[in-house]
Amino acid sequence: MTLLAVSGLVKRFGGLVATDGVDLTVVPGEVHAIIGPNGAGKTTLINQLSGEIAPDAGSIRFGGREIVAEPVFRRALAGLGRSYQITSVFPEFSVLVNVLLAVQAHEGHSFSFWRPLAGESALVERATAALTEVGLGAKADVPVSTLAHGERRQLEVAMTLASRPQLLLLDEPMAGMSLAESERMVELLGSLKGRYAILLVEHDMDAVFKLADRISVLVYGRVIACGSPAEIRANADVRTAYLGEQDLVA
């Protein structure tokens, strides 16, 4: 079964073609990585999938249903979960409250700040489970402002997981991380593999080749290759366009 099927996706910004007839699929439980040089159109592609940018042409089918005209919130309710390149958390609130607010927003609950969120037992249970899943269960009550950068990225993943997604759209989750933080994130994403489908945009090639079941290479808005990590490493066009620049050929 194909969970996500993208066909002929095009987005133009004036004379710039950011995505140029992109085709890709994601099946349940797989990690499908999108790699490519800066300016290749990777984030623009993710933005089109999440509904933040409308494509000029093409189809996006999720769970067998056309969603290309659906707004962001309907895609989220359908099971598309999104994280961003830049952390999007509330540093003045606790770790748990950040996840609770994400759950509230996803469920369409009103933001009743005068009523303690901690009183919503079903929401608390769901948020706590997500924090435990990403390794932050022991830090539920600490302010987000005290977290290290890598822990904030873990929190964002927890906020996404709490929305009960079928597919995670992760846009450079290792951005700005130290080596140790990146290793922890790779371990976390590896633990999610098989339970969630993941579309991963990432510049950390070590992480990509450890995690990905399939890799699509985007260059100037076009997918120039798609295959297993071994096939992508061996692809002469990919080595010329991208991987060769990073001395990654094994």
ChimeraX attribute file (.defattr): number of C-alpha atoms within 10 A of each C-alpha:
attribute: neighborCount
match mode: 1-to-1
recipient: residues
	/A:1	8
	/A:2	12
	/A:3	18
	/A:4	23
	/A:5	18
	/A:6	19
	/A:7	16
	/A:8	16
	/A:9	24
	/A:10	22
	/A:11	23
	/A:12	14
	/A:13	9
	/A:14	7
	/A:15	6
	/A:16	11
	/A:17	16
	/A:18	23
	/A:19	29
	/A:20	21
	/A:21	17
	/A:22	19
	/A:23	19
	/A:24	16
	/A:25	17
	/A:26	21
	/A:27	17
	/A:28	18
	/A:29	17
	/A:30	21
	/A:31	26
	/A:32	26
	/A:33	24
	/A:34	25
	/A:35	24
	/A:36	24
	/A:37	16
	/A:38	12
	/A:39	13
	/A:40	20
	/A:41	22
	/A:42	26
	/A:43	20
	/A:44	19
	/A:45	23
	/A:46	22
	/A:47	19
	/A:48	20
	/A:49	26
	/A:50	24
	/A:51	21
	/A:52	13
	/A:53	15
	/A:54	17
	/A:55	22
	/A:56	13
	/A:57	15
	/A:58	16
	/A:59	19
	/A:60	23
	/A:61	17
	/A:62	23
	/A:63	16
	/A:64	12
	/A:65	12
	/A:66	14
	/A:67	19
	/A:68	21
	/A:69	13
	/A:70	14
	/A:71	14
	/A:72	19
	/A:73	16
	/A:74	15
	/A:75	19
	/A:76	22
	/A:77	15
	/A:78	17
	/A:79	17
	/A:80	25
	/A:81	23
	/A:82	24
	/A:83	21
	/A:84	18
	/A:85	16
	/A:86	12
	/A:87	16
	/A:88	14
	/A:89	18
	/A:90	15
	/A:91	14
	/A:92	13
	/A:93	14
	/A:94	18
	/A:95	32
	/A:96	27
	/A:97	23
	/A:98	24
	/A:99	30
	/A:100	23
	/A:101	19
	/A:102	22
	/A:103	22
	/A:104	19
	/A:105	14
	/A:106	17
	/A:107	13
	/A:108	11
	/A:109	10
	/A:110	9
	/A:111	11
	/A:112	9
	/A:113	7
	/A:114	6
	/A:115	9
	/A:116	9
	/A:117	17
	/A:118	13
	/A:119	9
	/A:120	12
	/A:121	10
	/A:122	10
	/A:123	20
	/A:124	18
	/A:125	12
	/A:126	17
	/A:127	28
	/A:128	22
	/A:129	17
	/A:130	24
	/A:131	25
	/A:132	14
	/A:133	18
	/A:134	24
	/A:135	16
	/A:136	19
	/A:137	16
	/A:138	11
	/A:139	17
	/A:140	19
	/A:141	12
	/A:142	15
	/A:143	17
	/A:144	23
	/A:145	15
	/A:146	14
	/A:147	15
	/A:148	12
	/A:149	18
	/A:150	22
	/A:151	21
	/A:152	20
	/A:153	27
	/A:154	25
	/A:155	27
	/A:156	26
	/A:157	26
	/A:158	27
	/A:159	28
	/A:160	25
	/A:161	27
	/A:162	24
	/A:163	24
	/A:164	20
	/A:165	20
	/A:166	20
	/A:167	28
	/A:168	22
	/A:169	23
	/A:170	23
	/A:171	22
	/A:172	18
	/A:173	27
	/A:174	25
	/A:175	18
	/A:176	14
	/A:177	17
	/A:178	12
	/A:179	10
	/A:180	10
	/A:181	18
	/A:182	19
	/A:183	16
	/A:184	19
	/A:185	22
	/A:186	19
	/A:187	16
	/A:188	16
	/A:189	20
	/A:190	16
	/A:191	13
	/A:192	19
	/A:193	18
	/A:194	12
	/A:195	13
	/A:196	20
	/A:197	23
	/A:198	28
	/A:199	24
	/A:200	24
	/A:201	25
	/A:202	21
	/A:203	18
	/A:204	14
	/A:205	13
	/A:206	13
	/A:207	19
	/A:208	22
	/A:209	17
	/A:210	12
	/A:211	22
	/A:212	21
	/A:213	17
	/A:214	22
	/A:215	26
	/A:216	24
	/A:217	24
	/A:218	27
	/A:219	23
	/A:220	18
	/A:221	25
	/A:222	22
	/A:223	20
	/A:224	16
	/A:225	15
	/A:226	20
	/A:227	16
	/A:228	15
	/A:229	19
	/A:230	14
	/A:231	14
	/A:232	21
	/A:233	19
	/A:234	14
	/A:235	17
	/A:236	13
	/A:237	15
	/A:238	22
	/A:239	17
	/A:240	10
	/A:241	15
	/A:242	18
	/A:243	22
	/A:244	14
	/A:245	12
	/A:246	9
	/A:247	9
	/A:248	12
	/A:249	13
	/A:250	6
